[in-house]
Amino acid sequence: MSGGKGWWILVEAPVGVDSRWELSRVIAVDGGRDQAVAQAAELARECDESGREVHNPEAYGRRVFRSGEVDWLVEIGRPYWNDYAKKVITSKSHVRISVAELEHQSEAPHAEPPAKGRLRRAMGMS
């Protein structure tokens, strides 16, 4: 991929107690758009609730929704035994998987600590 451009798989997953969406994975694809779409579709069928590939995708229940030509929403269920309830409970989560072409990239600028001023020195701050 010359100049950092190319095709990528983007995985978004809910994080934290407020379940805000976060870009959890960015996967560079060797090959063109068709290769990226094929890899993303396979990932949708085989990922866990964080969007990572698993060795045993059959341990999860899932519904894969193709919401666009290159976009999937995956609902993932994982059963577990709840000792308190004395029954099997299925936790559900979801991830979004998309294919995108990188259009532009630049690094964040280097940051410098603030210069020491009189007030900062008087207060013992660096």
Secondary structure, 3 states (H helix, E strand, C coil): CHHHCEEEEEEEEEECCCCEEEEEEEEECCCCHHHHHHHHHHHHHHECCCCCECCCHHHCEEEEEEEECCEEEEEEEEEEEECCCCEEEEEEEEEEEEEEEECCCCCCCCCCCCCCCHHHHHCCCC
